[in-house]
Amino acid sequence: MNEVHVTKIAAELNLMHKQVRATALLFDEGATIPFIARYRKEVTGSLDEVAIGAIRDRLSKLIELDKRREAILKALEERGQLTDELKGKIAEAESLTVLEDIYLPYRPKRRTRATIAKEKGLEPLAQCIFAQDDRDPASEAAAFVNAEKGVDSVEDALAGARDIIAEWVSEDQTARTQMRELYLQQGVFKSKVVNGKEEEGIKYKDYYEREEPVAKAPSHRILAMRRGEKEGFLGFRIIPPEDKALMQLEALFVKGDGLAAQQVRSAVHDSYKRLLSLSIETEIRLATKERAEEEAIRVFAENLRQLLLASPLGQKNILAVDPGIRTGCKVVCMNSQGKLVHTDIIYLHQSEKSSGEAASKIIDLCERFQIEAIAVGNGTAGRETESFIRSLKLSRKVPVVMVNESGASVYSASEAARDEFPEYDVTVRGSVSIGRRLMDPLAELVKIDPKSIGVGQYQHDVDQCALKKSLDDVVISCVNKVGVDVNTASKQLLMYVSGLGPQLARNIVEYRNEHGPFASREEFRKVSRLGPGAFEQAAGFLRIREGNNPLDGSAVHPESYQIVDTMAQDLKCSVTDLMHDEKIREKIDPKKYVTEKVGIPTLTDIVGELAKPGRDPREKFENVEFAEGIEKLEDVKPGMTLTGIVTNVTAFGAFVDIGVHQDGLVHISELADRFVKNPNDVVKVQQKVTATVLDVDLKRRRISLSLKSKEKHENKMK
C-alpha cells in the first residue's frame, strides 16, 4: 500500500485518511466491495459501495500512473537523457496527460521536417532566431548555407530553422496545456454527411450538418457522431476558434515585432496548423470519447441494476410461452423450483382448428400442472399470443404476464443452457428462460452477457474492458444485496457471490449434487478449495432456508453468531424467539455488546436483520397489462393514453414498451411537468407508467410519448 496514494485519494474524495487506508488494506487482503460495505463498517467508518468502489478505481489509476512513470524514467536513463531537473518534473506529474507532455520532446519519433533540419546542422540557427534579439536572421542564416548538406540558400536555412521552432512549439508543455483547455472550453464539434451517403445514412440525418460546443455535447450525441464516422456516413472534426489559438501561442513565444520575432511568428502559425492543432484534436477526440463512454457506461450500469433488482414473482408453478407464427409457440411448464416438467408446441395463427387445439392444450396444462402464472415473451406475435391466452376460460384466475425476452436467445445457445438442458433444443431453453425471468429476474439474467439484455446506450461502441468491469460490479452488488439460496442457486448465480468465482461456484454445485442440500453454513468449509478467506467473504451472502441454525437463513455473518447467542442468553430466550418476537427484540441494548471490533453500525445491522431475516429487498411484483386492441404500430394514434413499462433509460429520455413491438421514446423534456436533468431521477427500468402518445412516424417506426400530466398536455394544445 502506498501512503502517498492514500493521502491523495482522501483529499480528492473528501474522506478521512484512515478510511481510505483501511479500505486499501482490506483490498490488499482480498476483500470485495460488498463484503467491506456490509461487514466492515467499523473499519471503514461505514463507507458505502459507491465510496469503496471510487477508492478502488482511483488506486488502480494511480498504480497505472506509477507504472508509466517508471517506464519513462527507465527509457530516459537508458538513452542517457535523464537529468535531475527532468526526474523531478516526472516525479511531480499528477496525471498521465502531464506525464506524457513532459516526455514528448524525448520520445523516439519518426523522421520529421524538424529532425531533417537538425541533421543539416540548423539547430543553432533555430536557437539564435528563437532568442529574438537584435540579430538579423537572414545574416545569421547565410553562415548555414551548405549545398553538401542540402541547404542551398538562406531561405532554405530559415525554413529549416522554422521547422525546428515549430516542433519546439508543438512539444511545449504550457502550449499544449493551453490548447487543450481552449479545445475543451471553446471548441466545437462539426459533423457533416459524406457526399453520396445521404440516403443510405438516413438514421444520422440529425448530424448531416451539425455544430455543437465540445463543453456541452451530451454523451449520446458524441457517440452517435463517432459511430456515423466509423460506418462511413459522417465526417466530424473538433474545431476551436483559430484566432484565439494563434493569439495565445503568439503570447507564449513571440517577443515583439523584430525580424527574428517575425520568423518565430511564422513558425508558430505553421506549428499550430500542421502539428499542434492535429495533435490536440486527436487528444480531445479521445478525451471526449472517454467522457462519453463513462456516461454511457454509467447509464447502462444503472439500468442493469434496476433490471436485476426488478420485482420477482417468486416460487410459482409457471407456464411459459415463446411466441411464434410459422413455427408455432413453444410452451414449457415448470414447477415452483424452476424445474422443467413438460414441453409442448401450439399453433395459434394457422387455422381455426389449430387455434381450438391450442386453447384446449393450454387449459389442460394449466390444470395438470396447477399453473399459477403464465409468462409470454414479448417478441414477434407476443401480444397476439397474450390476447389469445387471456381469452381462455381457465378454471381459476391465472395472471398472464408479458416478459421482456431480450437476450433469451443468447442464453438458449450458451454453454450454460447446453449444460442445463443438453437434451433440448434452443427453443425450449429460450422458453424456460422467459418463465424463470418472471420467477426471479436476477437469478436468470446473471446467466446472460449484460450487453445482450438491451438496456444499454451505444454499449458496443464503448471501451469493452471498462464496460465489463462496471457491469460486473453491478451484478456482484445486486447478487450480494439480495443474497443467494445456496441450495437452489445455479453455478452462474453463485459465481457472483463475494469471495467465490467460477471455480468455487462449480465446486459448491458439485458438492451439493453429491452430498445433498447444505444443512449449515459451517458445511461450506467442506467444499473443495473453499478456504477461510473465501468462507469469510461469502458466508454472510449465502442463505440456507430452514437450516440447522436459524441465522443461516439471514444476512447475519457467522462471525457474529456469538453476539446473537449472547443477546438471547441475556434475555433468557432462544435465537428463534429473538427473530419472531418484536417485544423481545425491543429489549436489546446494542451498546451493551460493543467490543473493540464490533461497534454500533454492525450491531444495528444485526438487530435489523433479526427483525426481517433474509428478507428480499426487492419490491413486490406488480403485473402490467397493455391496452386491449393496441397490438401493432398502426393501432397507435396521437392523443391515446396507454399503459407501458420502461425498458431503457438513457441520457436523453426513456424508452417505454406499450405492447406494439416498438418501444416509444419519452424525450427528457416530456418525462415530467418539472425540469429534469437526470432521467433516472424520474423513471426506472421495469417501472409501470401511463404515457400519452404525442406522435407516430410509421415510415421511421418511431413513437413519441409523454409522461407529463393531462393538464400540461391540454395547456400545450391550447
C-alpha positions, 0 to 999 in steps of 0.5 A, spaced: 500 500 500 502 506 498 501 512 503 502 517 498 496 514 494 492 514 500 493 521 502 491 523 495 485 519 494 482 522 501 483 529 499 480 528 492 474 524 495 473 528 501 474 522 506 478 521 512 485 518 511 484 512 515 478 510 511 481 510 505 487 506 508 483 501 511 479 500 505 486 499 501 488 494 506 482 490 506 483 490 498 490 488 499 487 482 503 482 480 498 476 483 500 470 485 495 466 491 495 460 488 498 463 484 503 467 491 506 460 495 505 456 490 509 461 487 514 466 492 515 463 498 517 467 499 523 473 499 519 471 503 514 467 508 518 461 505 514 463 507 507 458 505 502 459 501 495 459 507 491 465 510 496 469 503 496 468 502 489 471 510 487 477 508 492 478 502 488 478 505 481 482 511 483 488 506 486 488 502 480 489 509 476 494 511 480 498 504 480 497 505 472 500 512 473 506 509 477 507 504 472 508 509 466 512 513 470 517 508 471 517 506 464 519 513 462 524 514 467 527 507 465 527 509 457 530 516 459 536 513 463 537 508 458 538 513 452 542 517 457 537 523 457 535 523 464 537 529 468 535 531 475 531 537 473 527 532 468 526 526 474 523 531 478 518 534 473 516 526 472 516 525 479 511 531 480 506 529 474 499 528 477 496 525 471 498 521 465 496 527 460 502 531 464 506 525 464 506 524 457 507 532 455 513 532 459 516 526 455 514 528 448 520 532 446 524 525 448 520 520 445 523 516 439 519 519 433 519 518 426 523 522 421 520 529 421 521 536 417 524 538 424 529 532 425 531 533 417 533 540 419 537 538 425 541 533 421 543 539 416 546 542 422 540 548 423 539 547 430 543 553 432 540 557 427 533 555 430 536 557 437 539 564 435 532 566 431 528 563 437 532 568 442 529 574 438 534 579 439 537 584 435 540 579 430 538 579 423 536 572 421 537 572 414 545 574 416 545 569 421 542 564 416 547 565 410 553 562 415 548 555 414 548 555 407 551 548 405 549 545 398 553 538 401 548 538 406 542 540 402 541 547 404 542 551 398 540 558 400 538 562 406 531 561 405 532 554 405 536 555 412 530 559 415 525 554 413 529 549 416 530 553 422 522 554 422 521 547 422 525 546 428 521 552 432 515 549 430 516 542 433 519 546 439 512 549 439 508 543 438 512 539 444 511 545 449 508 543 455 504 550 457 502 550 449 499 544 449 496 545 456 493 551 453 490 548 447 487 543 450 483 547 455 481 552 449 479 545 445 475 543 451 472 550 453 471 553 446 471 548 441 466 545 437 464 539 434 462 539 426 459 533 423 457 533 416 454 527 411 459 524 406 457 526 399 453 520 396 451 517 403 445 521 404 440 516 403 443 510 405 445 514 412 438 516 413 438 514 421 444 520 422 440 525 418 440 529 425 448 530 424 448 531 416 450 538 418 451 539 425 455 544 430 455 543 437 460 546 443 465 540 445 463 543 453 456 541 452 455 535 447 451 530 451 454 523 451 449 520 446 450 525 441 458 524 441 457 517 440 452 517 435 457 522 431 463 517 432 459 511 430 456 515 423 464 516 422 466 509 423 460 506 418 462 511 413 456 516 413 459 522 417 465 526 417 466 530 424 472 534 426 473 538 433 474 545 431 476 551 436 476 558 434 483 559 430 484 566 432 484 565 439 489 559 438 494 563 434 493 569 439 495 565 445 501 561 442 503 568 439 503 570 447 507 564 449 513 565 444 513 571 440 517 577 443 515 583 439 515 585 432 523 584 430 525 580 424 527 574 428 520 575 432 517 575 425 520 568 423 518 565 430 511 568 428 511 564 422 513 558 425 508 558 430 502 559 425 505 553 421 506 549 428 499 550 430 496 548 423 500 542 421 502 539 428 499 542 434 492 543 432 492 535 429 495 533 435 490 536 440 484 534 436 486 527 436 487 528 444 480 531 445 477 526 440 479 521 445 478 525 451 471 526 449 470 519 447 472 517 454 467 522 457 462 519 453 463 512 454 463 513 462 456 516 461 454 511 457 457 506 461 454 509 467 447 509 464 447 502 462 450 500 469 444 503 472 439 500 468 442 493 469 441 494 476 434 496 476 433 490 471 436 485 476 433 488 482 426 488 478 420 485 482 420 477 482 414 473 482 417 468 486 416 460 487 410 459 482 408 453 478 409 457 471 407 456 464 411 459 459 410 461 452 415 463 446 411 466 441 411 464 434 407 464 427 410 459 422 413 455 427 408 455 432 409 457 440 413 453 444 410 452 451 414 449 457 411 448 464 415 448 470 414 447 477 415 452 483 423 450 483 424 452 476 424 445 474 422 443 467 416 438 467 413 438 460 414 441 453 409 442 448 408 446 441 401 450 439 399 453 433 395 459 434 395 463 427 394 457 422 387 455 422 381 455 426 382 448 428 389 449 430 387 455 434 381 450 438 387 445 439 391 450 442 386 453 447 384 446 449 392 444 450 393 450 454 387 449 459 389 442 460 396 444 462 394 449 466 390 444 470 395 438 470 400 442 472 396 447 477 399 453 473 399 459 477 402 464 472 403 464 465 409 468 462 409 470 454 415 473 451 414 479 448 417 478 441 414 477 434 406 475 435 407 476 443 401 480 444 397 476 439 399 470 443 397 474 450 390 476 447 389 469 445 391 466 452 387 471 456 381 469 452 381 462 455 376 460 460 381 457 465 378 454 471 381 459 476 384 466 475 391 465 472 395 472 471 398 472 464 404 476 464 408 479 458 416 478 459 421 482 456 425 476 452 431 480 450 437 476 450 433 469 451 436 467 445 443 468 447 442 464 453 438 458 449 445 457 445 450 458 451 454 453 454 450 454 460 443 452 457 447 446 453 449 444 460 442 445 463 438 442 458 443 438 453 437 434 451 433 440 448 433 444 443 434 452 443 427 453 443 425 450 449 431 453 453 429 460 450 422 458 453 424 456 460 428 462 460 422 467 459 418 463 465 424 463 470 425 471 468 418 472 471 420 467 477 426 471 479 429 476 474 436 476 477 437 469 478 436 468 470 439 474 467 446 473 471 446 467 466 446 472 460 452 477 457 449 484 460 450 487 453 445 482 450 439 484 455 438 491 451 438 496 456 444 499 454 446 506 450 451 505 444 454 499 449 458 496 443 461 502 441 464 503 448 471 501 451 469 493 452 474 492 458 471 498 462 464 496 460 465 489 463 468 491 469 462 496 471 457 491 469 460 486 473 460 490 479 453 491 478 451 484 478 456 482 484 452 488 488 445 486 486 447 478 487 450 480 494 444 485 496 439 480 495 443 474 497 443 467 494 439 460 496 445 456 496 441 450 495 437 452 489 442 457 486 445 455 479 453 455 478 452 462 474 448 465 480 453 463 485 459 465 481 457 472 483 457 471 490 463 475 494 469 471 495 467 465 490 468 465 482 467 460 477 471 455 480 468 455 487 461 456 484 462 449 480 465 446 486 459 448 491 454 445 485 458 439 485 458 438 492 451 439 493 449 434 487 453 429 491 452 430 498 445 433 498 442 440 500 447 444 505 444 443 512 449 449 515 453 454 513 459 451 517 458 445 511 461 450 506 468 449 509 467 442 506 467 444 499 473 443 495 478 449 495 473 453 499 478 456 504 477 461 510 478 467 506 473 465 501 468 462 507 469 469 510 467 473 504 461 469 502 458 466 508 454 472 510 451 472 502 449 465 502 442 463 505 440 456 507 432 456 508 430 452 514 437 450 516 440 447 522 441 454 525 436 459 524 441 465 522 443 461 516 437 463 513 439 471 514 444 476 512 447 475 519 455 473 518 457 467 522 462 471 525 457 474 529 453 468 531 456 469 538 453 476 539 446 473 537 447 467 542 449 472 547 443 477 546 438 471 547 442 468 553 441 475 556 434 475 555 433 468 557 430 466 550 432 462 544 435 465 537 428 463 534 424 467 539 429 473 538 427 473 530 419 472 531 418 476 537 418 484 536 417 485 544 423 481 545 427 484 540 425 491 543 429 489 549 436 489 546 441 494 548 446 494 542 451 498 546 451 493 551 455 488 546 460 493 543 467 490 543 473 493 540 471 490 533 464 490 533 461 497 534 454 500 533 453 500 525 454 492 525 450 491 531 444 495 528 445 491 522 444 485 526 438 487 530 435 489 523 436 483 520 433 479 526 427 483 525 426 481 517 431 475 516 433 474 509 428 478 507 428 480 499 429 487 498 426 487 492 419 490 491 413 486 490 411 484 483 406 488 480 403 485 473 402 490 467 397 489 462 397 493 455 391 496 452 386 491 449 386 492 441 393 496 441 397 490 438 401 493 432 404 500 430 398 502 426 393 501 432 397 507 435 394 514 434 396 521 437 392 523 443 391 515 446 393 514 453 396 507 454 399 503 459 407 501 458 413 499 462 420 502 461 425 498 458 431 503 457 433 509 460 438 513 457 441 520 457 436 523 453 429 520 455 426 513 456 424 508 452 417 505 454 414 498 451 406 499 450 405 492 447 406 494 439 413 491 438 416 498 438 418 501 444 416 509 444 421 514 446 419 519 452 424 525 450 427 528 457 423 534 456 416 530 456 418 525 462 415 530 467 411 537 468 418 539 472 425 540 469 429 534 469 436 533 468 437 526 470 432 521 467 433 516 472 431 521 477 424 520 474 423 513 471 426 506 472 427 500 468 421 495 469 417 501 472 409 501 470 407 508 467 401 511 463 404 515 457 400 519 452 402 518 445 404 525 442 406 522 435 407 516 430 412 516 424 410 509 421 415 510 415 421 511 421 417 506 426 418 511 431 413 513 437 413 519 441 410 519 448 409 523 454 409 522 461 407 529 463 400 530 466 393 531 462 393 538 464 400 540 461 398 536 455 391 540 454 395 547 456 400 545 450 394 544 445 391 550 447 
